[in-house]
Amino acid sequence: QVQLVESGGGLVQPGGSLRLSCAASGNSISIDVMGWFRQAPGKERELVADITTTRSTNYVDSVKGRFTISKDNAKNTVYLQMNSLKPEDTAVYYCNLKRARGYGLAPFNYWGQGTQVTVSS
């Protein structure tokens, strides 16, 4: 029932910026941990950033100081502002919603379909 739709990907030169958006429907993101993952060709999917219900944030070391995750609960939308982009940032970026299922159970993850980010000169 929860649907996540990403937008904002595209082609950008090194040093440029992009802002990704993830619009959620069927659920209020205010009660869930939201995050962005990415997967580059030939590599495993990795967590880029996440944001908790209290707006605490976490980033993978490679993007610290360059990327910022934020959310607008009223709009039910999560954002990823990406600055100083590098070719190594090229990947498909996926929005993620993590819903708690209770003690003794792993959280259930909802995923968007992904948006391509290509950083190239």
N, C-alpha and C positions, 0 to 999 in steps of 0.2 A: 504493500500500500504506500509506503514511503517512496517517493521519487526524488532523485537529485539530478539537476540539470546544470552542467557546467557551461560557461561561456567565457570569452575573452582571450582565448589562445590565438596564436598566429606566428608569423615570422617577424623577428626583430634582430637588429644588429647587436653585436657585443657591446655592452655598456648601456643598452637601452632598457626600457621598462615595459612591463605588461601588468595588467590587473585582471586576475581571474575571479569570476563570480560563480557561486553555487547556490541556486535557488531550490529550496526544499518545499515539497508539498506533502500533505497527509500526516504531518507531524510538526510539533513545535520544537525547533532546535534549541530552545532555551533549557531543555531538560536533558540534553545529550552532549556528549563530547563530539566535536566536529574536527575534521582534519583534512589535510591534503597529502596525498601520496603521489609518487611519480615512478614511472618505469621507462628506462632508456633501452634501446635495442641491445639485446644480449646481456642485460643486467636484471637483477632482481628488483622487485618493487620495494621502494623504501618510503618511510614516513618523512615528509618534508616539514610539516608543522601541524600542530593541533591546538585547540583552544577548549578549555573546560567550561562548565556552567558558571564558574566564578570568574571567567575571563583570564585565568592563568594560561600562559602559552608555553610551548615547547618547540624547539627547532633543531633540525639536524645541523651538525657543526658546519657543514659546507655552505649553508645559506644564512647563518647568523650574521646580523648586521646588514643584510641585503633584502631579505624577505620579511614581510609582516602579515600575520594572519589576524583577521578581525571578523566581527559578526554584527549584524543588525537584527536583533530578535524581532522587532516590529515588522521587518520585511522578510523575515525567515530566510535570510541570505548570509552566506559566509564568503569572505573575500580573501584573496592572497595577492598582496601587492609585491611585485617582484622588480627590484631595482638592480642596477649594475649587473645585468645578465651576462652570463658566460656561456660559451659553447657547451660546456659540461652540463648546463641546465637543460639542454635539449632532451625532451621526454614527453610522454603522454602523462598529463596530470589528472588525477582522479580525486573527486570529492568523496569524503567518507563521513558517515554518521555511525557512531558507536552507541548502541543501546544496551543498558544493563538488563540482564535477565534474572538476576537474583544470585544469592550466594551459592557456590558450587557449580555454577554455569558460566561459561565464557560469554563475554558480550557478543551480541549479534551485530554484524557490520552490514550497512547498506552502502552501495557504491553508485556513483554516477558513471556515465558511459565514457568519460574522459574527454579531454581537449588537448590538442597537439600544441606544444610550444617548441619552436625551432629558433635557435640562436645561431646566426651565421652571418658572415660578412659577404 
